[in-house]
Amino acid sequence: MPSGMLDAPVGAGKLRTSHAQVVHELGKAIVAGAFPVGSILPGDAELAQRFKVSRTVLREAMKTLAAKGLIVPRARVGTRVTDKDLWNMFDREIITWHFECGPTEEFLLHLYDIRLAFEPFAAALVAERAASRDIELLRRLASEMGDPDHSVESLARADLRFHLAVAEVSHNPFMRTLSSLIEAALVGMFRMSTPTAKSEFGDISETHMRIVDAMGAGDADAARRAMEFVILDGRRHVHRAFLAMADAG
């Protein structure tokens, strides 16, 4: 299972290279708005001094950030922060930086929109294509979500394992590329819960088992609807959490 967003704190762990450190710190600063959209980044000499790296390392880091769509070099002008519409929101690091900066409701709801666009169709593919061993795997993962000893964190991991397995056994390689988006959406939902708020997800095993039952029956439409129900329920949970935060503030 991918690690990172479910770890606490997000992105914990020592970055192994100077290049990775510059990419992480500068990318996160851009996402946080420390360098606003349309602004020009400080020059190479200033950034190299700030991060205590060589200009060669800095140039390679800037190439990485440009490949993610965050910046674009302009001759005789400098390096400009691009419009957010140009950022590669499928990039795992960009998603992680949003979490490190504190995700907005809009960001999380957009993640759920994307899940709605893809995961119900993946569930339908599983119903049409999956082997019996695939269904048994999903049934076991759905059952594990009903373990009464789960903490909120371990329940989040169990939920993530199920949804990543659905993408895997859909036997469509493009579905597997969505793992970061699925993880981010689930992290956003569970992290808004208190450590004792398992009751908010009391029927999670049952709702996921309905997806598996439809898949096992080869009913693509029912599998699609059951997956839509689960994702929409998570989306409502996120919205309610932000409303509660607003009322408390």
DOGUMI-559955 format. One record per residue (C-alpha): residue in three letters; x, y, z. Coordinates in steps of 0.05 Angstrom, whole numbers, padded with zeros to 5 digits, always signed. Example, Ala and Ser with C-alpha at 12.3 -4.5 7.8 and 13.67 -1.06 7.14 Angstrom:
ALA+00246-00090+00156SER+00273-00021+00143
//
This chain:
MET+00000+00000+00000PRO+00026+00070-00015SER+00053+00105+00046GLY+00058+00178+00060MET-00010+00213+00066LEU-00035+00165+00119ASP+00029+00174+00160ALA+00028+00227+00214PRO+00051+00279+00204VAL+00041+00279+00130GLY+00106+00273+00092ALA+00144+00254+00154GLY+00214+00227+00144LYS+00281+00255+00124LEU+00288+00274+00051ARG+00347+00236+00023THR+00377+00284-00027SER+00389+00359-00034HIS+00348+00356-00098ALA+00289+00325-00062GLN+00294+00375-00006VAL+00292+00435-00053VAL+00234+00405-00093HIS+00195+00391-00029GLU+00206+00458+00005LEU+00197+00502-00056GLY+00138+00461-00082LYS+00104+00464-00015ALA+00116+00540-00011ILE+00084+00549-00079VAL+00023+00507-00060ALA+00017+00545+00006GLY+00016+00611-00031ALA+00082+00637-00004PHE+00099+00647-00077PRO+00031+00667-00106VAL+00006+00649-00175GLY+00037+00696-00226SER+00095+00717-00182ILE+00167+00712-00202LEU+00212+00668-00159PRO+00276+00695-00130GLY+00337+00688-00174ASP+00381+00626-00176ALA+00435+00657-00133GLU+00386+00675-00078LEU+00351+00607-00079ALA+00417+00569-00080GLN+00439+00608-00019ARG+00372+00598+00016PHE+00373+00523+00007LYS+00449+00517+00012VAL+00455+00477-00052SER+00495+00484-00116ARG+00465+00518-00176THR+00467+00451-00212VAL+00422+00419-00158LEU+00377+00480-00160ARG+00369+00477-00235GLU+00350+00404-00232ALA+00299+00418-00178MET+00269+00474-00219LYS+00263+00426-00278THR+00225+00377-00233LEU+00177+00432-00210ALA+00167+00455-00282ALA+00150+00383-00302LYS+00096+00384-00248GLY+00068+00447-00280LEU+00081+00492-00220ILE+00131+00539-00253VAL+00153+00562-00322PRO+00218+00598-00339ARG+00213+00662-00379ALA+00273+00691-00415ARG+00295+00758-00387VAL+00238+00755-00338GLY+00252+00698-00290THR+00215+00637-00266ARG+00140+00649-00258VAL+00091+00610-00215THR+00038+00583-00262ASP-00038+00585-00256LYS-00065+00528-00214ASP-00103+00502-00274LEU-00035+00482-00303TRP-00013+00442-00241ASN-00011+00367-00249MET-00062+00349-00195PHE-00050+00275-00208ASP+00021+00284-00181ARG+00030+00250-00114GLU+00076+00304-00086ILE+00029+00361-00104ILE-00028+00325-00069THR+00016+00313-00008TRP+00037+00386-00006HIS-00037+00406-00004PHE-00045+00362+00058GLU+00017+00390+00091CYS-00010+00461+00080GLY-00080+00442+00106PRO-00129+00420+00052THR-00189+00463+00038GLU-00260+00437+00032GLU-00259+00454-00042PHE-00196+00413-00052LEU-00224+00352-00017LEU-00292+00356-00051HIS-00256+00360-00118LEU-00221+00295-00100TYR-00288+00262-00087ASP-00314+00288-00154ILE-00256+00252-00189ARG-00269+00189-00149LEU-00342+00191-00172ALA-00318+00197-00244PHE-00274+00135-00241GLU-00286+00087-00183PRO-00359+00068-00198PHE-00336+00049-00269ALA-00278+00009-00239ALA-00329-00028-00195ALA-00370-00044-00257LEU-00307-00070-00292VAL-00293-00116-00233ALA-00364-00144-00237GLU-00352-00159-00311ARG-00280-00184-00309ALA-00258-00206-00241ALA-00239-00278-00225SER-00268-00313-00164ARG-00202-00303-00127ASP-00209-00228-00138ILE-00278-00227-00109GLU-00255-00267-00049LEU-00198-00218-00037LEU-00247-00159-00038ARG-00296-00196+00007ARG-00241-00208+00058LEU-00219-00135+00055ALA-00291-00111+00064SER-00300-00158+00123GLU-00236-00132+00156MET-00267-00063+00159GLY-00317-00091+00209ASP-00264-00108+00261PRO-00288-00076+00326ASP-00216-00065+00349HIS-00201-00015+00293SER-00176+00054+00311VAL-00196+00110+00263GLU-00127+00105+00232SER-00127+00029+00222LEU-00198+00034+00194ALA-00173+00086+00144ARG-00119+00038+00123ALA-00168-00020+00115ASP-00214+00024+00073LEU-00156+00046+00030ARG-00134-00026+00019PHE-00203-00043-00006HIS-00208+00014-00056LEU-00138+00004-00083ALA-00154-00070-00092VAL-00215-00051-00133ALA-00172-00009-00179GLU-00122-00067-00184VAL-00171-00122-00200SER-00208-00080-00251HIS-00151-00102-00296ASN-00146-00032-00326PRO-00076-00003-00316PHE-00102+00068-00318MET-00145+00056-00256ARG-00082+00040-00216THR-00054+00109-00230LEU-00110+00138-00188SER-00084+00109-00123SER-00058+00176-00098LEU-00125+00210-00110ILE-00163+00154-00074GLU-00114+00156-00016ALA-00118+00232-00010ALA-00194+00232-00009LEU-00197+00179+00045VAL-00143+00212+00086GLY-00182+00277+00083MET-00245+00243+00108PHE-00214+00203+00164ARG-00168+00257+00189MET-00227+00302+00203SER-00251+00250+00253THR-00232+00249+00326PRO-00194+00187+00350THR-00258+00161+00382ALA-00304+00175+00324LYS-00308+00105+00296SER-00384+00107+00305GLU-00387+00155+00247PHE-00365+00097+00202GLY-00404+00043+00237ASP-00434+00011+00175ILE-00372+00017+00132SER-00361-00058+00126GLU-00433-00069+00106THR-00434-00015+00053HIS-00370-00042+00022MET-00395-00113+00025ARG-00454-00091-00018ILE-00404-00071-00071VAL-00372-00139-00068ASP-00438-00177-00069ALA-00457-00140-00133MET-00389-00155-00164GLY-00394-00228-00145ALA-00463-00231-00178GLY-00434-00201-00241ASP-00483-00142-00235ALA-00443-00083-00263ASP-00499-00033-00253ALA-00510-00053-00180ALA-00435-00051-00167ARG-00431+00019-00197ARG-00489+00044-00154ALA-00461+00013-00091MET-00393+00046-00102GLU-00427+00113-00117PHE-00464+00108-00051VAL-00399+00096-00012ILE-00363+00154-00045LEU-00421+00202-00038ASP-00427+00184+00036GLY-00353+00201+00045ARG-00364+00267+00008ARG-00422+00284+00055HIS-00378+00268+00114VAL-00325+00317+00091HIS-00377+00371+00079ARG-00408+00361+00148ALA-00339+00363+00181PHE-00324+00431+00150LEU-00393+00457+00170ALA-00379+00435+00242MET-00311+00469+00241ALA-00343+00533+00216ASP-00396+00531+00271ALA-00343+00518+00324GLY-00301+00576+00298
//
